[in-house]
Each structure stands twice: as structure tokens, then as C-alpha cells.
Amino acid sequence: MYVEIEDFKTGWYGITVGLSKAEINKLIERLEFLRDNNDQHFHIRSNYEGIGGVGDIEIYFQKNAIDNMILE
């Protein structure tokens, strides 16, 4: 997995995530688990090797969420 953060210099940020086929399958499994167990959460973590970057992303079920995400 590769994660990069882009600063748009407007107060907004972009996040780019690159995944292998195996990582996609694992992410789908974890998201399906979260959908059915919405009191849980999971992490996407770096192996903390290399020059640095995003170390941890926590994914959780947002109760009372407003659907404002646009998927393209």
C-alpha cells in the first residue's frame, strides 16, 4: 500500500491510496465486517519503513453521518 497526502493550500487535502490486489480484498473484507459490526473499527497501518509518510489510518462507522461523499 502507498498513501500520499496532497495539500491543496485551500484548507482542503487530497489523499491518494495505492493498493495491491490482495490489499483490496482485505480492505473489502474489513469494510464488510464494519458494515455489519458498526461498533467496531480497524486500522490501515504502514510498516514504518522508508523516509516517512502516513503511518496509520483509522476507519470507523460514523453514526448519524450525513451522506456527503461523492464517489467517482
DRENSE-179513 format. One record per residue: residue in three letters; x, y, z of N, C-alpha, C in turn. Coordinates in steps of 0.02 Angstrom, whole numbers, plus 50000, padded with zeros to 5 digits. Example, Ala and Ser with C-alpha at 12.3 -4.5 7.8 and 13.67 -1.06 7.14 Angstrom:
BEGIN
+------+-------+-------+-------+-------+-------+-------+-------+-------+-------+
| resn |   n.x |   n.y |   n.z |  ca.x |  ca.y |  ca.z |   c.x |   c.y |   c.z |
+------+-------+-------+-------+-------+-------+-------+-------+-------+-------+
|  Ala | 50660 | 49716 | 50390 | 50615 | 49775 | 50390 | 50660 | 49835 | 50390 |
|  Ser | 50642 | 49888 | 50354 | 50684 | 49947 | 50357 | 50645 | 50002 | 50394 |
+------+-------+-------+-------+-------+-------+-------+-------+-------+-------+
This chain:
BEGIN
+------+-------+-------+-------+-------+-------+-------+-------+-------+-------+
| resn |   n.x |   n.y |   n.z |  ca.x |  ca.y |  ca.z |   c.x |   c.y |   c.z |
+------+-------+-------+-------+-------+-------+-------+-------+-------+-------+
|  Met | 50042 | 49942 | 50000 | 50000 | 50000 | 50000 | 50044 | 50062 | 50000 |
|  Tyr | 50022 | 50112 | 49964 | 50056 | 50176 | 49963 | 50005 | 50230 | 49976 |
|  Val | 50019 | 50275 | 50022 | 49973 | 50330 | 50039 | 50012 | 50396 | 50034 |
|  Glu | 49981 | 50445 | 50002 | 50012 | 50511 | 49995 | 49959 | 50564 | 50011 |
|  Ile | 49980 | 50617 | 50045 | 49936 | 50672 | 50061 | 49957 | 50732 | 50018 |
|  Glu | 49908 | 50765 | 49987 | 49921 | 50824 | 49947 | 49886 | 50883 | 49979 |
|  Asp | 49924 | 50936 | 49992 | 49897 | 50998 | 50021 | 49875 | 51043 | 49964 |
|  Phe | 49809 | 51055 | 49959 | 49783 | 51097 | 49905 | 49793 | 51172 | 49921 |
|  Lys | 49819 | 51187 | 49980 | 49831 | 51256 | 50001 | 49767 | 51297 | 50004 |
|  Thr | 49711 | 51263 | 50016 | 49646 | 51297 | 50021 | 49611 | 51278 | 50086 |
|  Gly | 49645 | 51239 | 50129 | 49614 | 51212 | 50188 | 49588 | 51141 | 50176 |
|  Trp | 49593 | 51118 | 50114 | 49572 | 51050 | 50094 | 49634 | 51010 | 50075 |
|  Tyr | 49629 | 50944 | 50085 | 49685 | 50899 | 50069 | 49660 | 50842 | 50026 |
|  Gly | 49704 | 50816 | 49985 | 49690 | 50756 | 49947 | 49729 | 50698 | 49975 |
|  Ile | 49700 | 50639 | 49973 | 49735 | 50579 | 49995 | 49733 | 50529 | 49938 |
|  Thr | 49792 | 50506 | 49919 | 49798 | 50456 | 49866 | 49818 | 50390 | 49899 |
|  Val | 49782 | 50337 | 49883 | 49796 | 50271 | 49912 | 49805 | 50222 | 49854 |
|  Gly | 49862 | 50189 | 49852 | 49875 | 50137 | 49802 | 49876 | 50070 | 49837 |
|  Leu | 49838 | 50022 | 49812 | 49831 | 49956 | 49843 | 49847 | 49900 | 49794 |
|  Ser | 49874 | 49847 | 49821 | 49883 | 49786 | 49781 | 49816 | 49748 | 49780 |
|  Lys | 49812 | 49697 | 49738 | 49751 | 49657 | 49734 | 49734 | 49625 | 49801 |
|  Ala | 49785 | 49597 | 49835 | 49774 | 49566 | 49900 | 49750 | 49617 | 49951 |
|  Glu | 49779 | 49677 | 49949 | 49758 | 49729 | 49996 | 49687 | 49752 | 49983 |
|  Ile | 49667 | 49755 | 49920 | 49598 | 49773 | 49903 | 49550 | 49721 | 49933 |
|  Asn | 49566 | 49658 | 49925 | 49523 | 49605 | 49952 | 49517 | 49610 | 50028 |
|  Lys | 49573 | 49623 | 50062 | 49573 | 49630 | 50135 | 49532 | 49691 | 50155 |
|  Leu | 49539 | 49747 | 50119 | 49501 | 49807 | 50135 | 49426 | 49795 | 50127 |
|  Ile | 49407 | 49761 | 50074 | 49336 | 49744 | 50064 | 49310 | 49702 | 50121 |
|  Glu | 49349 | 49652 | 50142 | 49329 | 49610 | 50199 | 49319 | 49651 | 50262 |
|  Arg | 49366 | 49696 | 50275 | 49361 | 49738 | 50336 | 49302 | 49786 | 50332 |
|  Leu | 49289 | 49814 | 50274 | 49232 | 49859 | 50266 | 49166 | 49822 | 50275 |
|  Glu | 49162 | 49762 | 50247 | 49101 | 49722 | 50256 | 49091 | 49705 | 50330 |
|  Phe | 49145 | 49688 | 50365 | 49140 | 49674 | 50437 | 49116 | 49736 | 50474 |
|  Leu | 49143 | 49794 | 50457 | 49123 | 49856 | 50490 | 49050 | 49873 | 50477 |
|  Arg | 49027 | 49860 | 50416 | 48957 | 49873 | 50399 | 48911 | 49832 | 50444 |
|  Asp | 48931 | 49771 | 50459 | 48889 | 49726 | 50499 | 48903 | 49732 | 50575 |
|  Asn | 48957 | 49764 | 50593 | 48977 | 49772 | 50664 | 48996 | 49844 | 50675 |
|  Asn | 48947 | 49889 | 50672 | 48963 | 49960 | 50670 | 48986 | 49990 | 50736 |
|  Asp | 48997 | 49950 | 50786 | 49028 | 49975 | 50847 | 49103 | 49961 | 50847 |
|  Gln | 49129 | 49934 | 50793 | 49200 | 49917 | 50786 | 49236 | 49968 | 50743 |
|  His | 49300 | 49959 | 50736 | 49341 | 49999 | 50691 | 49401 | 49957 | 50669 |
|  Phe | 49439 | 49982 | 50620 | 49501 | 49948 | 50601 | 49551 | 50000 | 50578 |
|  His | 49613 | 49979 | 50573 | 49667 | 50024 | 50554 | 49701 | 49999 | 50490 |
|  Ile | 49722 | 50045 | 50450 | 49767 | 50032 | 50394 | 49833 | 50062 | 50415 |
|  Arg | 49883 | 50020 | 50425 | 49947 | 50043 | 50453 | 50005 | 50033 | 50405 |
|  Ser | 50052 | 50077 | 50411 | 50115 | 50071 | 50375 | 50160 | 50022 | 50410 |
|  Asn | 50210 | 49996 | 50375 | 50261 | 49956 | 50408 | 50316 | 50001 | 50435 |
|  Tyr | 50307 | 50066 | 50428 | 50353 | 50117 | 50455 | 50424 | 50109 | 50430 |
|  Glu | 50430 | 50088 | 50367 | 50496 | 50084 | 50335 | 50502 | 50140 | 50285 |
|  Gly | 50562 | 50159 | 50268 | 50572 | 50211 | 50218 | 50579 | 50280 | 50250 |
|  Ile | 50564 | 50331 | 50211 | 50578 | 50400 | 50233 | 50522 | 50432 | 50272 |
|  Gly | 50466 | 50400 | 50279 | 50410 | 50428 | 50316 | 50350 | 50437 | 50272 |
|  Gly | 50296 | 50457 | 50302 | 50233 | 50466 | 50266 | 50175 | 50453 | 50313 |
|  Val | 50121 | 50426 | 50287 | 50062 | 50412 | 50327 | 50074 | 50347 | 50365 |
|  Gly | 50069 | 50350 | 50430 | 50082 | 50292 | 50472 | 50020 | 50251 | 50489 |
|  Asp | 49962 | 50284 | 50495 | 49903 | 50250 | 50519 | 49841 | 50286 | 50494 |
|  Ile | 49792 | 50247 | 50471 | 49726 | 50273 | 50453 | 49676 | 50231 | 50491 |
|  Glu | 49634 | 50263 | 50531 | 49582 | 50227 | 50568 | 49516 | 50235 | 50530 |
|  Ile | 49481 | 50179 | 50521 | 49417 | 50177 | 50487 | 49364 | 50156 | 50538 |
|  Tyr | 49311 | 50195 | 50543 | 49257 | 50179 | 50590 | 49190 | 50195 | 50559 |
|  Phe | 49137 | 50168 | 50588 | 49069 | 50182 | 50566 | 49047 | 50247 | 50597 |
|  Gln | 49029 | 50295 | 50555 | 49008 | 50360 | 50579 | 48932 | 50360 | 50589 |
|  Lys | 48911 | 50357 | 50652 | 48840 | 50358 | 50668 | 48813 | 50428 | 50655 |
|  Asn | 48751 | 50432 | 50633 | 48719 | 50496 | 50617 | 48756 | 50535 | 50564 |
|  Ala | 48786 | 50498 | 50518 | 48825 | 50530 | 50464 | 48779 | 50563 | 50413 |
|  Ile | 48803 | 50617 | 50385 | 48770 | 50648 | 50328 | 48804 | 50623 | 50266 |
|  Asp | 48767 | 50594 | 50220 | 48797 | 50567 | 50159 | 48818 | 50624 | 50114 |
|  Asn | 48883 | 50640 | 50117 | 48908 | 50694 | 50076 | 48970 | 50674 | 50035 |
|  Met | 48983 | 50609 | 50032 | 49040 | 50585 | 49994 | 49019 | 50572 | 49921 |
|  Ile | 49060 | 50596 | 49877 | 49048 | 50585 | 49805 | 49100 | 50534 | 49781 |
|  Leu | 49077 | 50478 | 49754 | 49121 | 50427 | 49727 | 49126 | 50436 | 49652 |
|  Glu | 49186 | 50439 | 49626 | 49195 | 50447 | 49554 | 49238 | 50391 | 49528 |
+------+-------+-------+-------+-------+-------+-------+-------+-------+-------+
